[in-house]
Amino acid sequence: MIRMLILAAIVCIGCKLIFGKWPWDYLRGPNTRDQAVFRARKLLAVEANADHDAIIAAHKKLLALVHPDKGGSNEQVHEANAARDLLLDELPDHSPEDR
């Protein structure tokens, strides 16, 4: 029994040293921010490496489809704006003047 505990401790420490995470961190799944970014990319149909111009172009394209004057709703416009803002915040060279 003691051997099993020692072996489990060694495996846990080895996992932390090699991968940078504890084994139980893999059981949690992605955090909520990662999930929100994933949903925003899916909504705007942009790749993970999309730049500022690609995000803005995708946002304008989506707004043309979901605008209330075109048969969409205010909720869809707010969702598109939130997705744009989140993805722009994720850019490495983001500054508040970009918006």
C-alpha positions in Angstrom: 0.0 0.0 0.0 2.8 2.4 0.9 4.5 1.5 -2.4 1.4 2.5 -4.3 1.2 5.9 -2.6 4.9 6.6 -3.2 4.5 5.5 -6.9 1.4 7.8 -7.2 3.3 10.7 -5.7 6.2 10.2 -8.1 3.9 10.0 -11.1 2.1 13.2 -10.0 5.4 15.1 -9.5 6.8 13.7 -12.7 3.7 14.9 -14.6 4.1 18.4 -13.0 7.7 18.6 -14.0 7.3 17.3 -17.5 3.9 18.8 -18.6 3.7 21.8 -16.2 0.3 20.6 -14.9 -0.8 18.3 -12.1 -2.7 15.2 -13.3 -6.0 16.4 -11.9 -5.8 19.6 -13.9 -6.4 17.5 -17.0 -9.7 16.3 -15.5 -11.2 19.8 -15.2 -11.3 20.5 -18.9 -10.9 23.9 -20.5 -11.6 27.0 -18.4 -14.6 29.2 -19.1 -12.5 31.9 -20.8 -11.1 29.4 -23.3 -14.7 28.1 -23.9 -15.9 31.7 -24.5 -13.1 32.4 -26.9 -13.8 29.1 -28.8 -17.5 30.1 -29.1 -16.6 33.6 -30.3 -14.3 32.2 -33.0 -17.0 29.8 -34.0 -19.7 32.6 -34.1 -17.5 34.9 -36.2 -16.1 32.0 -38.2 -12.4 33.0 -37.8 -9.3 30.9 -37.3 -7.4 30.8 -34.0 -4.6 32.9 -35.5 -6.9 35.6 -37.0 -5.6 39.1 -36.9 -7.3 42.4 -36.1 -8.5 43.0 -39.7 -9.9 39.4 -40.1 -11.9 39.7 -36.8 -13.3 43.1 -37.8 -14.2 41.9 -41.3 -15.9 38.8 -39.9 -17.8 40.9 -37.4 -19.1 43.2 -40.2 -20.1 40.3 -42.3 -22.0 38.8 -39.4 -23.7 42.1 -38.5 -24.9 42.3 -42.1 -26.8 39.1 -41.5 -28.1 39.6 -38.0 -28.9 43.3 -37.9 -32.5 44.0 -36.8 -33.2 45.8 -40.1 -32.2 42.6 -42.0 -34.5 40.3 -39.9 -32.1 39.6 -37.0 -32.5 40.6 -33.4 -30.8 43.0 -30.9 -29.6 40.0 -28.9 -27.8 38.6 -32.0 -26.1 42.0 -32.5 -25.0 42.1 -28.9 -23.6 38.6 -29.1 -21.7 39.5 -32.2 -20.3 42.6 -30.6 -19.3 40.6 -27.5 -17.6 38.0 -29.6 -15.6 40.7 -31.5 -14.6 42.5 -28.3 -13.4 39.2 -26.7 -11.4 38.2 -29.7 -9.8 41.6 -29.9 -8.9 41.5 -26.3 -7.2 38.1 -26.9 -4.8 39.6 -29.5 -1.3 39.8 -28.2 -0.7 43.4 -29.4 -4.1 44.6 -28.1 -4.4 48.2 -26.9 -7.5 50.1 -25.9 -7.0 52.4 -28.9 -7.7 49.5 -31.3 -11.4 49.8 -30.9 
